Amino acid sequence: MERRILAAVGVEKPREWWSYFPGWVRIGMSVAAGAVIVASVAAWHAREAQEQLAAQRMFGAPDELTILTEFTGPDSSASARAATLRYLITHD
């Protein structure tokens, strides 16, 4: 019996450490693919947030935007300024 055991052990060649985990390859590849997908989605959201922040810095927050209004009043110089502004905005 000892001879048979030693003969069986002696036949087996030394293997590399990764050869003991052939069933884990599929799981490892799946986890790696999932990690790549999660990292891609996180990078996309970060880029979108950076673009929104840049737009807010450039144009200001929506509640800070100046609203141009036309008003009629007794002051003729104010209506003249409003007419000039309206002309400048509507013509190139």
N, CA, C and O atoms as a GROMACS GRO file, in nm:
protein
  368
    1MET      N    1   0.083  -0.118   0.000
    1MET     CA    2   0.000   0.000   0.000
    1MET      C    3   0.088   0.125   0.000
    1MET      O    4   0.060   0.223  -0.070
    2GLU      N    5   0.194   0.120   0.078
    2GLU     CA    6   0.284   0.235   0.083
    2GLU      C    7   0.349   0.258  -0.053
    2GLU      O    8   0.365   0.372  -0.097
    3ARG      N    9   0.385   0.151  -0.118
    3ARG     CA   10   0.446   0.160  -0.248
    3ARG      C   11   0.351   0.224  -0.350
    3ARG      O   12   0.393   0.306  -0.432
    4ARG      N   13   0.225   0.189  -0.345
    4ARG     CA   14   0.127   0.246  -0.437
    4ARG      C   15   0.107   0.395  -0.409
    4ARG      O   16   0.096   0.475  -0.502
    5ILE      N   17   0.102   0.432  -0.283
    5ILE     CA   18   0.083   0.574  -0.248
    5ILE      C   19   0.203   0.656  -0.295
    5ILE      O   20   0.186   0.762  -0.355
    6LEU      N   21   0.323   0.608  -0.268
    6LEU     CA   22   0.442   0.680  -0.311
    6LEU      C   23   0.453   0.685  -0.462
    6LEU      O   24   0.502   0.783  -0.517
    7ALA      N   25   0.410   0.582  -0.529
    7ALA     CA   26   0.411   0.582  -0.675
    7ALA      C   27   0.314   0.686  -0.730
    7ALA      O   28   0.344   0.755  -0.827
    8ALA      N   29   0.196   0.696  -0.668
    8ALA     CA   30   0.098   0.794  -0.713
    8ALA      C   31   0.145   0.936  -0.684
    8ALA      O   32   0.124   1.026  -0.766
    9VAL      N   33   0.207   0.959  -0.570
    9VAL     CA   34   0.257   1.092  -0.534
    9VAL      C   35   0.375   1.129  -0.622
    9VAL      O   36   0.389   1.245  -0.662
   10GLY      N   37   0.459   1.035  -0.654
   10GLY     CA   38   0.577   1.061  -0.735
   10GLY      C   39   0.543   1.093  -0.879
   10GLY      O   40   0.621   1.160  -0.946
   11VAL      N   41   0.428   1.049  -0.929
   11VAL     CA   42   0.388   1.074  -1.068
   11VAL      C   43   0.346   1.219  -1.086
   11VAL      O   44   0.367   1.277  -1.193
   12GLU      N   45   0.288   1.277  -0.986
   12GLU     CA   46   0.237   1.415  -0.997
   12GLU      C   47   0.353   1.514  -1.001
   12GLU      O   48   0.441   1.509  -0.915
   13LYS      N   49   0.352   1.602  -1.099
   13LYS     CA   50   0.455   1.704  -1.112
   13LYS      C   51   0.417   1.825  -1.027
   13LYS      O   52   0.299   1.847  -1.000
   14PRO      N   53   0.514   1.902  -0.987
   14PRO     CA   54   0.482   2.026  -0.914
   14PRO      C   55   0.404   2.122  -1.005
   14PRO      O   56   0.436   2.137  -1.123
   15ARG      N   57   0.304   2.185  -0.949
   15ARG     CA   58   0.219   2.276  -1.026
   15ARG      C   59   0.236   2.418  -0.974
   15ARG      O   60   0.278   2.439  -0.860
   16GLU      N   61   0.203   2.513  -1.058
   16GLU     CA   62   0.205   2.653  -1.016
   16GLU      C   63   0.086   2.679  -0.925
   16GLU      O   64  -0.012   2.605  -0.928
   17TRP      N   65   0.094   2.784  -0.846
   17TRP     CA   66  -0.009   2.810  -0.746
   17TRP      C   67  -0.144   2.839  -0.810
   17TRP      O   68  -0.247   2.805  -0.752
   18TRP      N   69  -0.147   2.903  -0.928
   18TRP     CA   70  -0.275   2.938  -0.989
   18TRP      C   71  -0.346   2.818  -1.054
   18TRP      O   72  -0.464   2.825  -1.086
   19SER      N   73  -0.275   2.711  -1.071
   19SER     CA   74  -0.338   2.594  -1.132
   19SER      C   75  -0.433   2.522  -1.037
   19SER      O   76  -0.508   2.434  -1.079
   20TYR      N   77  -0.431   2.557  -0.909
   20TYR     CA   78  -0.521   2.495  -0.813
   20TYR      C   79  -0.659   2.560  -0.813
   20TYR      O   80  -0.752   2.510  -0.750
   21PHE      N   81  -0.674   2.671  -0.884
   21PHE     CA   82  -0.800   2.746  -0.882
   21PHE      C   83  -0.864   2.758  -1.020
   21PHE      O   84  -0.905   2.869  -1.057
   22PRO      N   85  -0.875   2.652  -1.097
   22PRO     CA   86  -0.932   2.667  -1.232
   22PRO      C   87  -1.081   2.703  -1.228
   22PRO      O   88  -1.129   2.770  -1.320
   23GLY      N   89  -1.153   2.662  -1.127
   23GLY     CA   90  -1.295   2.695  -1.118
   23GLY      C   91  -1.320   2.839  -1.079
   23GLY      O   92  -1.431   2.889  -1.096
   24TRP      N   93  -1.219   2.907  -1.028
   24TRP     CA   94  -1.235   3.044  -0.985
   24TRP      C   95  -1.214   3.144  -1.097
   24TRP      O   96  -1.239   3.264  -1.078
   25VAL      N   97  -1.170   3.100  -1.212
   25VAL     CA   98  -1.143   3.191  -1.323
   25VAL      C   99  -1.270   3.261  -1.367
   25VAL      O  100  -1.271   3.383  -1.386
   26ARG      N  101  -1.377   3.186  -1.384
   26ARG     CA  102  -1.504   3.245  -1.428
   26ARG      C  103  -1.556   3.347  -1.327
   26ARG      O  104  -1.602   3.454  -1.364
   27ILE      N  105  -1.547   3.313  -1.200
   27ILE     CA  106  -1.594   3.405  -1.095
   27ILE      C  107  -1.506   3.530  -1.092
   27ILE      O  108  -1.556   3.641  -1.081
   28GLY      N  109  -1.375   3.510  -1.103
   28GLY     CA  110  -1.283   3.624  -1.103
   28GLY      C  111  -1.306   3.718  -1.220
   28GLY      O  112  -1.302   3.840  -1.204
   29MET      N  113  -1.330   3.663  -1.336
   29MET     CA  114  -1.357   3.746  -1.454
   29MET      C  115  -1.489   3.820  -1.440
   29MET      O  116  -1.500   3.936  -1.481
   30SER      N  117  -1.588   3.755  -1.381
   30SER     CA  118  -1.718   3.821  -1.359
   30SER      C  119  -1.704   3.937  -1.261
   30SER      O  120  -1.759   4.044  -1.283
   31VAL      N  121  -1.630   3.915  -1.155
   31VAL     CA  122  -1.609   4.022  -1.056
   31VAL      C  123  -1.529   4.137  -1.118
   31VAL      O  124  -1.560   4.254  -1.094
   32ALA      N  125  -1.430   4.104  -1.197
   32ALA     CA  126  -1.351   4.209  -1.263
   32ALA      C  127  -1.436   4.290  -1.361
   32ALA      O  128  -1.425   4.412  -1.367
   33ALA      N  129  -1.522   4.222  -1.437
   33ALA     CA  130  -1.612   4.293  -1.529
   33ALA      C  131  -1.708   4.383  -1.452
   33ALA      O  132  -1.735   4.495  -1.494
   34GLY      N  133  -1.760   4.333  -1.341
   34GLY     CA  134  -1.849   4.415  -1.258
   34GLY      C  135  -1.778   4.537  -1.203
   34GLY      O  136  -1.835   4.646  -1.198
   35ALA      N  137  -1.653   4.520  -1.161
   35ALA     CA  138  -1.576   4.633  -1.109
   35ALA      C  139  -1.551   4.737  -1.216
   35ALA      O  140  -1.555   4.857  -1.189
   36VAL      N  141  -1.524   4.693  -1.339
   36VAL     CA  142  -1.504   4.787  -1.450
   36VAL      C  143  -1.633   4.864  -1.479
   36VAL      O  144  -1.628   4.984  -1.504
   37ILE      N  145  -1.745   4.796  -1.475
   37ILE     CA  146  -1.874   4.863  -1.500
   37ILE      C  147  -1.903   4.966  -1.392
   37ILE      O  148  -1.944   5.078  -1.422
   38VAL      N  149  -1.883   4.929  -1.266
   38VAL     CA  150  -1.908   5.022  -1.155
   38VAL      C  151  -1.815   5.143  -1.165
   38VAL      O  152  -1.858   5.256  -1.144
   39ALA      N  153  -1.688   5.120  -1.197
   39ALA     CA  154  -1.593   5.231  -1.210
   39ALA      C  155  -1.631   5.322  -1.327
   39ALA      O  156  -1.617   5.444  -1.317
   40SER      N  157  -1.679   5.265  -1.436
   40SER     CA  158  -1.720   5.345  -1.551
   40SER      C  159  -1.841   5.432  -1.518
   40SER      O  160  -1.845   5.550  -1.554
   41VAL      N  161  -1.938   5.375  -1.451
   41VAL     CA  162  -2.058   5.452  -1.412
   41VAL      C  163  -2.019   5.563  -1.315
   41VAL      O  164  -2.070   5.675  -1.327
   42ALA      N  165  -1.932   5.535  -1.219
   42ALA     CA  166  -1.889   5.637  -1.124
   42ALA      C  167  -1.814   5.749  -1.194
   42ALA      O  168  -1.834   5.866  -1.162
   43ALA      N  169  -1.729   5.716  -1.290
   43ALA     CA  170  -1.656   5.818  -1.364
   43ALA      C  171  -1.750   5.903  -1.448
   43ALA      O  172  -1.732   6.024  -1.460
   44TRP      N  173  -1.852   5.839  -1.507
   44TRP     CA  174  -1.949   5.914  -1.588
   44TRP      C  175  -2.027   6.012  -1.501
   44TRP      O  176  -2.047   6.127  -1.539
   45HIS      N  177  -2.070   5.967  -1.382
   45HIS     CA  178  -2.144   6.056  -1.292
   45HIS      C  179  -2.054   6.169  -1.242
   45HIS      O  180  -2.100   6.283  -1.229
   46ALA      N  181  -1.928   6.140  -1.214
   46ALA     CA  182  -1.837   6.244  -1.169
   46ALA      C  183  -1.816   6.348  -1.278
   46ALA      O  184  -1.812   6.468  -1.249
   47ARG      N  185  -1.802   6.304  -1.401
   47ARG     CA  186  -1.784   6.398  -1.511
   47ARG      C  187  -1.908   6.485  -1.530
   47ARG      O  188  -1.897   6.605  -1.554
   48GLU      N  189  -2.024   6.423  -1.521
   48GLU     CA  190  -2.149   6.500  -1.534
   48GLU      C  191  -2.160   6.605  -1.423
   48GLU      O  192  -2.202   6.717  -1.448
   49ALA      N  193  -2.123   6.567  -1.301
   49ALA     CA  194  -2.128   6.662  -1.190
   49ALA      C  195  -2.028   6.775  -1.210
   49ALA      O  196  -2.058   6.890  -1.176
   50GLN      N  197  -1.910   6.745  -1.263
   50GLN     CA  198  -1.812   6.849  -1.290
   50GLN      C  199  -1.862   6.945  -1.397
   50GLN      O  200  -1.841   7.066  -1.386
   51GLU      N  201  -1.929   6.893  -1.500
   51GLU     CA  202  -1.983   6.980  -1.604
   51GLU      C  203  -2.092   7.071  -1.549
   51GLU      O  204  -2.098   7.188  -1.584
   52GLN      N  205  -2.177   7.018  -1.463
   52GLN     CA  206  -2.282   7.100  -1.403
   52GLN      C  207  -2.223   7.208  -1.314
   52GLN      O  208  -2.269   7.322  -1.315
   53LEU      N  209  -2.121   7.174  -1.237
   53LEU     CA  210  -2.056   7.270  -1.149
   53LEU      C  211  -1.988   7.379  -1.231
   53LEU      O  212  -1.994   7.496  -1.195
   54ALA      N  213  -1.923   7.342  -1.341
   54ALA     CA  214  -1.860   7.440  -1.428
   54ALA      C  215  -1.963   7.534  -1.489
   54ALA      O  216  -1.939   7.654  -1.500
   55ALA      N  217  -2.076   7.480  -1.530
   55ALA     CA  218  -2.182   7.564  -1.587
   55ALA      C  219  -2.238   7.659  -1.482
   55ALA      O  220  -2.266   7.775  -1.513
   56GLN      N  221  -2.255   7.612  -1.361
   56GLN     CA  222  -2.304   7.700  -1.254
   56GLN      C  223  -2.204   7.809  -1.223
   56GLN      O  224  -2.243   7.923  -1.198
   57ARG      N  225  -2.076   7.776  -1.224
   57ARG     CA  226  -1.975   7.879  -1.198
   57ARG      C  227  -1.971   7.982  -1.310
   57ARG      O  228  -1.950   8.100  -1.286
   58MET      N  229  -1.991   7.936  -1.433
   58MET     CA  230  -1.982   8.026  -1.547
   58MET      C  231  -2.106   8.115  -1.559
   58MET      O  232  -2.094   8.236  -1.580
   59PHE      N  233  -2.223   8.056  -1.546
   59PHE     CA  234  -2.347   8.130  -1.566
   59PHE      C  235  -2.414   8.172  -1.437
   59PHE      O  236  -2.507   8.253  -1.440
   60GLY      N  237  -2.370   8.120  -1.325
   60GLY     CA  238  -2.434   8.150  -1.199
   60GLY      C  239  -2.550   8.054  -1.177
   60GLY      O  240  -2.597   7.987  -1.269
   61ALA      N  241  -2.595   8.051  -1.055
   61ALA     CA  242  -2.709   7.966  -1.023
   61ALA      C  243  -2.833   8.020  -1.094
   61ALA      O  244  -2.840   8.140  -1.121
   62PRO      N  245  -2.931   7.934  -1.125
   62PRO     CA  246  -3.050   7.981  -1.197
   62PRO      C  247  -3.124   8.094  -1.127
   62PRO      O  248  -3.184   8.179  -1.194
   63ASP      N  249  -3.122   8.098  -0.995
   63ASP     CA  250  -3.193   8.205  -0.925
   63ASP      C  251  -3.114   8.335  -0.924
   63ASP      O  252  -3.167   8.438  -0.882
   64GLU      N  253  -2.989   8.333  -0.968
   64GLU     CA  254  -2.907   8.454  -0.972
   64GLU      C  255  -2.909   8.523  -1.108
   64GLU      O  256  -2.852   8.631  -1.123
   65LEU      N  257  -2.974   8.464  -1.207
   65LEU     CA  258  -2.976   8.521  -1.341
   65LEU      C  259  -3.057   8.651  -1.341
   65LEU      O  260  -3.162   8.662  -1.278
   66THR      N  261  -3.005   8.747  -1.414
   66THR     CA  262  -3.072   8.876  -1.424
   66THR      C  263  -3.191   8.862  -1.518
   66THR      O  264  -3.180   8.802  -1.625
   67ILE      N  265  -3.301   8.918  -1.478
   67ILE     CA  266  -3.421   8.915  -1.561
   67ILE      C  267  -3.443   9.053  -1.619
   67ILE      O  268  -3.454   9.152  -1.546
   68LEU      N  269  -3.448   9.060  -1.752
   68LEU     CA  270  -3.472   9.187  -1.818
   68LEU      C  271  -3.622   9.209  -1.828
   68LEU      O  272  -3.695   9.127  -1.883
   69THR      N  273  -3.666   9.319  -1.774
   69THR     CA  274  -3.810   9.349  -1.779
   69THR      C  275  -3.830   9.485  -1.845
   69THR      O  276  -3.746   9.575  -1.836
   70GLU      N  277  -3.940   9.495  -1.908
   70GLU     CA  278  -3.975   9.622  -1.970
   70GLU      C  279  -4.079   9.688  -1.881
   70GLU      O  280  -4.178   9.627  -1.841
   71PHE      N  281  -4.055   9.813  -1.852
   71PHE     CA  282  -4.150   9.882  -1.768
   71PHE      C  283  -4.183  10.017  -1.830
   71PHE      O  284  -4.102  10.077  -1.901
   72THR      N  285  -4.300  10.061  -1.802
   72THR     CA  286  -4.340  10.194  -1.849
   72THR      C  287  -4.359  10.282  -1.728
   72THR      O  288  -4.425  10.244  -1.631
   73GLY      N  289  -4.302  10.395  -1.734
   73GLY     CA  290  -4.311  10.486  -1.621
   73GLY      C  291  -4.305  10.629  -1.669
   73GLY      O  292  -4.291  10.657  -1.788
   74PRO      N  293  -4.316  10.718  -1.574
   74PRO     CA  294  -4.316  10.859  -1.613
   74PRO      C  295  -4.179  10.908  -1.658
   74PRO      O  296  -4.169  11.011  -1.725
   75ASP      N  297  -4.073  10.834  -1.624
   75ASP     CA  298  -3.938  10.876  -1.660
   75ASP      C  299  -3.910  10.839  -1.805
   75ASP      O  300  -3.903  10.720  -1.838
   76SER      N  301  -3.893  10.936  -1.892
   76SER     CA  302  -3.872  10.909  -2.035
   76SER      C  303  -3.731  10.855  -2.061
   76SER      O  304  -3.712  10.781  -2.158
   77SER      N  305  -3.632  10.890  -1.978
   77SER     CA  306  -3.497  10.841  -2.000
   77SER      C  307  -3.489  10.691  -1.973
   77SER      O  308  -3.412  10.620  -2.038
   78ALA      N  309  -3.569  10.641  -1.878
   78ALA     CA  310  -3.571  10.498  -1.849
   78ALA      C  311  -3.633  10.422  -1.966
   78ALA      O  312  -3.585  10.314  -2.002
   79SER      N  313  -3.738  10.476  -2.024
   79SER     CA  314  -3.800  10.407  -2.138
   79SER      C  315  -3.708  10.413  -2.260
   79SER      O  316  -3.706  10.320  -2.341
   80ALA      N  317  -3.631  10.521  -2.274
   80ALA     CA  318  -3.535  10.531  -2.384
   80ALA      C  319  -3.424  10.427  -2.365
   80ALA      O  320  -3.382  10.362  -2.461
   81ARG      N  321  -3.377  10.411  -2.242
   81ARG     CA  322  -3.275  10.310  -2.215
   81ARG      C  323  -3.329  10.170  -2.242
   81ARG      O  324  -3.258  10.085  -2.297
   82ALA      N  325  -3.453  10.146  -2.204
   82ALA     CA  326  -3.515  10.016  -2.228
   82ALA      C  327  -3.529   9.990  -2.378
   82ALA      O  328  -3.509   9.878  -2.423
   83ALA      N  329  -3.564  10.092  -2.454
   83ALA     CA  330  -3.576  10.077  -2.599
   83ALA      C  331  -3.440  10.048  -2.662
   83ALA      O  332  -3.428   9.966  -2.752
   84THR      N  333  -3.336  10.118  -2.613
   84THR     CA  334  -3.201  10.094  -2.664
   84THR      C  335  -3.156   9.951  -2.633
   84THR      O  336  -3.099   9.883  -2.718
   85LEU      N  337  -3.182   9.908  -2.512
   85LEU     CA  338  -3.144   9.773  -2.472
   85LEU      C  339  -3.219   9.669  -2.555
   85LEU      O  340  -3.161   9.570  -2.599
   86ARG      N  341  -3.347   9.693  -2.577
   86ARG     CA  342  -3.426   9.601  -2.657
   86ARG      C  343  -3.374   9.595  -2.800
   86ARG      O  344  -3.370   9.488  -2.860
   87TYR      N  345  -3.332   9.712  -2.855
   87TYR     CA  346  -3.277   9.715  -2.990
   87TYR      C  347  -3.145   9.637  -2.996
   87TYR      O  348  -3.124   9.560  -3.089
   88LEU      N  349  -3.058   9.656  -2.898
   88LEU     CA  350  -2.930   9.588  -2.897
   88LEU      C  351  -2.945   9.436  -2.883
   88LEU      O  352  -2.868   9.361  -2.942
   89ILE      N  353  -3.042   9.392  -2.806
   89ILE     CA  354  -3.061   9.250  -2.783
   89ILE      C  355  -3.120   9.181  -2.906
   89ILE      O  356  -3.082   9.069  -2.939
   90THR      N  357  -3.211   9.249  -2.974
   90THR     CA  358  -3.281   9.185  -3.086
   90THR      C  359  -3.208   9.195  -3.217
   90THR      O  360  -3.241   9.121  -3.310
   91HIS      N  361  -3.111   9.284  -3.231
   91HIS     CA  362  -3.039   9.301  -3.358
   91HIS      C  363  -2.894   9.259  -3.341
   91HIS      O  364  -2.832   9.283  -3.237
   92ASP      N  365  -2.843   9.197  -3.445
   92ASP     CA  366  -2.701   9.153  -3.441
   92ASP      C  367  -2.609   9.264  -3.479
   92ASP      O  368  -2.487   9.246  -3.481
   0.00000   0.00000   0.00000
